[in-house]
Every structure is written in C-alpha cells, then in structure tokens.
Amino acid sequence: MKRIDLVLILVPVLGLSACDITPQATLTPGFGDTVRHNIAAQTVNPAPLPETPTMGDGKRAGAAWQRYSDGQVRQPPRLGTSDVTQGGAGK
C-alpha cells in the first residue's frame, strides 16, 4: 500500500515539475502594435475630425441618381480575361 501512495504522490509532483513558469523571452516594445492598429482601423469614430470637402461632379451624380430612380441604370461593360491588361503598381 505504501508503494501505491508513493506513486500517487510522485506522479503529480513529477508531472507538475515539467511546467515552467519563468518568462521565455522579453517582448519587444512594439509587441501588439498590429492588433491595436487593426482594432483602431475597425472602430467607428462617432465624432470624426473635420476633413476637407470631397470634390465631385454634382451634375453627374444627380444624373446618375435620376437614371437610378427611373430604372435606366447604365450597365458597365463586361470584361473578359483577355481584356484585362497586365501591369504593376504605379504603371
């Protein structure tokens, strides 16, 4: 019976001794910046700073709205895979 008691005590003690509670490495100062940036990018700002007004063609937007209201929306041209041009950024 004493041998079973010894085994029942030693197994958990030896198993827990494998758990290391010391820190593995020091984190860099920028650790977590990406997560915080992504959270900020997806957060709605209820009181945004005033921005410069966007420039647009009001007559063209009004005509597009009128066509939409009348059900006469212009369909964009269909592009096939051979119609697409290749190019890199800035070209």
C-alpha positions in Angstrom: 0.0 0.0 0.0 2.8 2.4 0.7 4.2 1.9 -2.8 0.9 3.0 -4.3 0.8 6.0 -2.0 4.4 6.9 -3.1 3.4 6.5 -6.8 0.3 8.6 -6.3 2.4 11.4 -4.8 5.3 11.2 -7.2 3.4 11.2 -10.5 1.7 14.5 -10.0 4.8 16.1 -8.5 7.0 15.0 -11.4 4.3 16.0 -13.9 4.0 19.5 -12.4 7.7 19.9 -12.4 7.6 20.0 -16.2 5.6 23.2 -16.1 7.9 26.1 -16.4 6.6 29.4 -15.0 9.6 31.5 -15.9 9.1 34.0 -18.8 10.5 32.7 -22.0 11.6 36.0 -23.6 11.3 39.7 -23.2 8.7 41.2 -25.6 9.8 43.9 -27.9 8.5 47.4 -27.3 6.3 47.2 -30.5 4.6 43.9 -29.5 0.9 44.1 -30.1 1.0 47.3 -32.3 -0.5 45.4 -35.2 -3.5 44.3 -33.2 -4.1 47.7 -31.7 -3.8 49.3 -35.2 -6.4 46.8 -36.7 -8.8 47.5 -33.8 -8.4 51.2 -34.3 -9.0 50.8 -38.1 -12.2 48.9 -37.5 -13.6 51.2 -34.8 -16.2 53.8 -35.8 -15.3 57.3 -34.6 -18.6 58.9 -33.5 -17.1 62.4 -33.8 -14.5 62.4 -36.6 -12.3 65.4 -37.2 -13.5 67.7 -39.9 -12.0 66.8 -43.2 -11.6 68.8 -46.4 -14.7 68.5 -48.5 -14.6 65.8 -51.2 -14.5 67.1 -54.7 -17.1 65.6 -57.1 -19.3 66.4 -60.1 -22.7 67.2 -58.7 -24.4 67.3 -62.1 -23.0 63.8 -63.0 -24.0 62.4 -59.6 -27.5 63.9 -60.0 -27.9 62.5 -63.5 -26.8 59.0 -62.2 -29.3 59.3 -59.3 -32.1 60.2 -61.8 -31.2 57.3 -64.0 -31.3 55.0 -61.0 -34.7 56.4 -59.9 -36.1 55.9 -63.4 -34.7 52.3 -63.6 -32.4 53.2 -66.5 -29.1 52.3 -64.9 -26.2 52.0 -67.4 -24.6 48.6 -67.2 -20.8 48.6 -67.0 -19.0 47.0 -70.0 -18.3 43.3 -69.5 -14.6 42.4 -69.3 -13.2 39.0 -70.3 -10.0 37.7 -69.0 -8.3 38.6 -72.3 -9.5 42.2 -72.0 -7.6 42.8 -68.7 -4.2 44.5 -69.1 -1.2 43.5 -67.0 0.8 46.0 -65.1 2.4 46.6 -61.8 1.7 49.2 -59.2 2.4 52.7 -60.5 2.4 51.7 -64.2 
